[in-house]
Amino acid sequence: MRRFVSVGLILLVLAGCAARSPRPAGTTGAYETPGAESDPEVSVAGTVLSAIATPFYLVFKTVVCATTAVIAVPGAAVLALTDRAFEERKRQELDEGVARNCGPPYVVR
């Protein structure tokens, strides 16, 4: 009985991770284009898949982000010793790469 309750609570928490919060009318998310349909029909299977896949996605994203940081920090230090025009362009690329690997989205949709 205790195992059944534990599994039920875990599934409930995972379902909460996949739930979408209501958004005020006329607003768009960070990665959505204005005028695009922002809330497509959500199926139960899609919600269950999101709830189960999100923890795995977070683990893989954490590993990728940590690896990116291990590579980016020494890279930024080396860039600080280079020519200024070259440094600014490469530093911007390095920042964009870190943001892409460590930034949102944090859930599977």
Phi, psi and omega in degrees: 000319181297320179295319180298317179293318180298314179296319178298318178294319178297315179295324178294318178295317179296323177295325176294329177293329184267351182290142178266139177274147179294143181244138178300149181297139176088000179255155178235158177282177184294329184249020181250149177268141178299141180091345178280151179291120189267341183229083180293167179303124182260125181264162178294319180297319178296321179293317178296316178299318178297317181295324181279322186279334185301315178299321177295318178300318179296322178296311180295321180295323178296318179296315180295319180295317179296319177296319178299318180295321179297325179276322187287324183296309176295327178297319178294324178294318178294320179297330179294340181266000185261181177302140186298314181297317178294320183297315183298316181293314181290325178295321177296318177297320179295317178298318179295321178296317178295317179296322180292320183277333184251351183270186181295161009275152180250003178229154176274129180246000000 
